[in-house]
Amino acid sequence: MPSSEEAKPPENPPRLEPSELDEILQAHQRFLERRAGGKRALLSFHDLSEVDLSGRDLSDVDLTGAKLQRARLVGTKFCLATLFRADFRTAYLRQADFTGADLRGACFRGADLNKAILVKADIRDATLARMDASRGLHYANEDDLRSDLTTIQARGADFSRARLNSSLLIQADFTDAIMRHTDLRGADLRNANLTGAILENANLVEAKLIGANLRGAVLTGVEIGGTNFEGADLRGALIDPSLAASPFLRNAVTSQYATRSEAEMVSIVTDHKKWLESNSREGGRAILEDVDLKNRNMSGANLAMGVFTAASLGGINFSDAMLAMSEMNAADLRGANLANADLCGANLSYAHCNEADLRGADLGPLKIVGGRKLDLPANLAHAKFIKADLRGTNLSLARLAGADFTGANLAGTNLRGADLEEAIVTGTNIEEAHLDGANLRGVKGLPPSLADRG
């Protein structure tokens, strides 16, 4: 571990001329490429504030204690870099890659880390050691050396397997971030925004989530103990039964699902049919948001334009159902049967469709809508289709930005003209899908045969 003397920044950190810095970075590029004249860039404690190094490959660079405040580092690669106690305050780091980097004690306060990659990054507190004759090697009693990510913007960023234990994450924006297996032990997440974040198997022991927004987040398999969820909003979040029953959620805001009897559902479906057939003059629209309909048999039902927002629909049988233009955003459809269902123009944004059966379902656009005669595409942005069966499903022109298809079966899926920007297709057979005109920009997990389209 670094000693307290080694990690102590100078009072006046050196600042290089642009030509000097460029020469060092060119030599570093040759070092990375194993070419003659290469030399690793050693820029510890240098002042690089406000520099523009966007798109550079700074993998394996040493920037211990460096000042990078307000630097522009869009898409910069810092893979396996040494960034111990580096200062990135208010830096522009969108899509930067910190895979495996040493970021212990780093400060990112107010930085833009939207869509950045921090997989397996070490962002723990900085532990310093000191050697003296009387005590030998011991921990230095320094001021707070916790990594500071307060108020960062990290929407859609990937923190999978990153170590963030004891970090300061107050008011950070982790909307739609990927935090699978992330170590957040003792982290301070007060008032953080984790809307739609994937926290599968994350470690939240002793974490502070007071006032955090976890609406629609995935919290399956998380480890808790001494975790403080006071005032946290978990409505629509996916949580294990053991967590739902945990005393740690006693003071959190959780989904309170209403129930409907079989007789009530028959009446609702009948009234909805009248509402549709009379152009809303008779009957009543099916409003079933925040309703628990798990494992119900609704096969063949006509609930077009029905409202199922944030409903609990796990295991429901909607096979052959008419669900065109229905509202299912943030609904829990895990394990649901939607085979051959008509979902044209439906809204399933942020829906959880893991392990659902969507074979032959029609999620294409609703044709010729309204006075302007427009086609209304289905909206599945940020929906989860992990291990779902989508063989033969029609998703033409669908909005699928940020959707997660990890492990899904996409054989014969119609994705012509679909918007898949930033979607995840790891472990899928997407090469067997129809992709003419699809937007694959930024898609994660594309096979080599399609890599040139990402």
KANORZI-V98525 format. One record per residue. RES is the residue in three letters. SS is DSSP state (H for helix, E for strand, - for the rest). PSI is psi as a letter, one per 30 degrees, with the letter a starting at -180 (NA if undefined). OMEGA is omega in whole degrees, -180 to 180 (* if undefined). Layout:
BEGIN
res: {RES RES}
ss: {SS SS}
psi: {PSI PSI}
omega: {OMEGA OMEGA}
END
This chain:
BEGIN
res: {MET PRO SER SER GLU GLU ALA LYS PRO PRO GLU ASN PRO PRO ARG LEU GLU PRO SER GLU LEU ASP GLU ILE LEU GLN ALA HIS GLN ARG PHE LEU GLU ARG ARG ALA GLY GLY LYS ARG ALA LEU LEU SER PHE HIS ASP LEU SER GLU VAL ASP LEU SER GLY ARG ASP LEU SER ASP VAL ASP LEU THR GLY ALA LYS LEU GLN ARG ALA ARG LEU VAL GLY THR LYS PHE CYS LEU ALA THR LEU PHE ARG ALA ASP PHE ARG THR ALA TYR LEU ARG GLN ALA ASP PHE THR GLY ALA ASP LEU ARG GLY ALA CYS PHE ARG GLY ALA ASP LEU ASN LYS ALA ILE LEU VAL LYS ALA ASP ILE ARG ASP ALA THR LEU ALA ARG MET ASP ALA SER ARG GLY LEU HIS TYR ALA ASN GLU ASP ASP LEU ARG SER ASP LEU THR THR ILE GLN ALA ARG GLY ALA ASP PHE SER ARG ALA ARG LEU ASN SER SER LEU LEU ILE GLN ALA ASP PHE THR ASP ALA ILE MET ARG HIS THR ASP LEU ARG GLY ALA ASP LEU ARG ASN ALA ASN LEU THR GLY ALA ILE LEU GLU ASN ALA ASN LEU VAL GLU ALA LYS LEU ILE GLY ALA ASN LEU ARG GLY ALA VAL LEU THR GLY VAL GLU ILE GLY GLY THR ASN PHE GLU GLY ALA ASP LEU ARG GLY ALA LEU ILE ASP PRO SER LEU ALA ALA SER PRO PHE LEU ARG ASN ALA VAL THR SER GLN TYR ALA THR ARG SER GLU ALA GLU MET VAL SER ILE VAL THR ASP HIS LYS LYS TRP LEU GLU SER ASN SER ARG GLU GLY GLY ARG ALA ILE LEU GLU ASP VAL ASP LEU LYS ASN ARG ASN MET SER GLY ALA ASN LEU ALA MET GLY VAL PHE THR ALA ALA SER LEU GLY GLY ILE ASN PHE SER ASP ALA MET LEU ALA MET SER GLU MET ASN ALA ALA ASP LEU ARG GLY ALA ASN LEU ALA ASN ALA ASP LEU CYS GLY ALA ASN LEU SER TYR ALA HIS CYS ASN GLU ALA ASP LEU ARG GLY ALA ASP LEU GLY PRO LEU LYS ILE VAL GLY GLY ARG LYS LEU ASP LEU PRO ALA ASN LEU ALA HIS ALA LYS PHE ILE LYS ALA ASP LEU ARG GLY THR ASN LEU SER LEU ALA ARG LEU ALA GLY ALA ASP PHE THR GLY ALA ASN LEU ALA GLY THR ASN LEU ARG GLY ALA ASP LEU GLU GLU ALA ILE VAL THR GLY THR ASN ILE GLU GLU ALA HIS LEU ASP GLY ALA ASN LEU ARG GLY VAL LYS GLY LEU PRO PRO SER LEU ALA ASP ARG GLY}
ss: {- - E - - - - - - - - - - - - - - H H H H H H H H H H H H H H H - - - - - - - - - E - - - - E - - - - E - - - - E - - - - E - - - - E - - - - E - - - - E - - - - E - - - - E - - - - E - - - - E - - - - E - - - - E - - - - E - - - - E - - - - E - - - - - - E E E E - - - E E E E - - - - - - - - E - - - - E - - - - E - - - - E - - - - E - - - - E - - - - E - - - - E - - - - E - - - - E - - - - E - - - - E - - - - E - - - - E - - - - E E - - - E - - - - E - - - - E - - - - E E - H H H H - - H H H - - - E - - - - E E - - H H H H H H H H H H H H H H H H - - - - - - - - - E - - - E E - - - - E - - - - E - - - - E - - - - E - - - - E - - - - E - - - - E - - - - E - - - - E - - - - E - - - - E - - - - E - - - - E - - - - E - - - E E E E - - - - E E E - - E - - - - E - - - - E - - - - E - - - - E - - - - E - - - - E - - - - E - - - - E - - - - E - - - - - H H H - E - - - - E - - - - E - - - H H H H H H -}
psi: {l k l f e e g j k l e i k k k l l e e e e e e e f e e e e e e e g h l k g k k k j j h k g l j g k g l j h k f l j g k g l j h k g l j h k g l j h k g k k h k g l j h j g l j g k g l j g k g l j g k g l j g k g l j g k g l j g k g l j h k g k j h l l j k k l k k l e e f a k l k k i l a j g k k j g k g l j h k g l j g k g l j g k g l j g k g k j h k g l j h k g k j g k g k j g k g l j h k g k j h k g l j g k g l j h k g l j g k g l j g k g l k l j g k j g k g k j g k g k j k l e e e e f k f f g e g l j l k j k l l k l e e e e e e e e e e e e e e e f g h g f l a k k j j h k h k j g k g l j g k g k j h k g l j g k g l j g k g k j g k g l j g k g l j g k g l j g k g l j g k g k j g k g l j g k g l j g k g l j g k g l j h a k k k i k l f f h l k j l k j g k g l k h k g l j g k g k j g k g l j g k g l j g k g l j g k g k j g k g l j g k g l k g k g l h f f g l j g k g k j g k g k k g k l e f g e f f NA}
omega: {180 175 -179 178 -180 -174 -178 -177 177 -180 180 -177 -178 177 -177 170 -179 -179 178 180 -179 179 179 -178 174 177 179 178 177 177 180 -178 180 179 -180 179 180 179 179 179 179 -173 -180 177 176 177 178 -179 176 176 176 179 -178 176 180 173 180 177 177 177 175 179 178 175 -177 176 179 -179 177 178 177 -171 -177 178 179 180 176 -176 178 180 175 -175 -179 179 175 -176 -179 -176 179 176 180 -170 -178 178 174 -176 -180 -177 176 -177 175 -177 -178 178 -179 179 179 -171 177 -177 176 179 -179 179 176 179 179 -179 179 176 179 -175 178 175 -178 178 -179 178 180 178 171 -172 -174 -174 -177 -180 179 179 178 178 -178 173 -177 -178 179 175 -173 176 -179 175 176 170 -178 -179 179 180 -178 178 -177 177 174 178 -177 -177 180 -179 175 -177 -175 177 176 179 179 -180 178 178 177 -176 179 178 180 180 -179 180 176 -179 -180 -176 -179 177 176 178 -180 -180 177 -179 178 -178 -179 176 176 178 -178 180 178 178 177 180 -178 177 -179 177 -179 -178 179 -180 178 -176 180 177 -178 177 -179 180 -175 -179 -177 179 -174 178 179 -179 -179 -180 -179 179 176 -179 177 177 -179 177 180 -179 -175 176 180 178 -175 -177 176 176 -177 180 175 -175 172 178 177 179 178 179 179 -179 176 180 -180 180 179 180 -180 178 177 -179 179 -175 -179 -178 175 180 -180 179 -179 -180 178 178 -174 178 -179 178 179 178 -178 172 177 175 179 -178 177 -178 176 180 176 -179 175 -178 -179 -177 177 179 177 -172 -179 177 -179 177 177 -178 178 -179 175 -175 -180 178 177 178 -180 -179 180 178 176 -178 -179 179 -179 175 179 -177 177 177 176 -179 -179 177 -178 178 176 180 180 177 179 -176 -180 178 177 177 -180 -179 177 179 -179 177 176 -179 171 -171 170 -177 172 -178 -179 175 -179 172 -178 -179 174 -179 179 -178 177 175 -179 179 -177 180 177 179 -177 180 178 179 178 177 -179 179 -177 175 -173 -179 177 179 -177 -180 -175 177 -178 177 -176 -180 178 179 180 179 -179 178 -179 177 -178 -176 178 176 180 -179 -179 177 178 173 -175 179 178 179 177 -169 -179 177 -180 176 -178 -178 177 -179 -178 176 178 177 -179 -178 -179 -175 -178 179 -177 *}
END
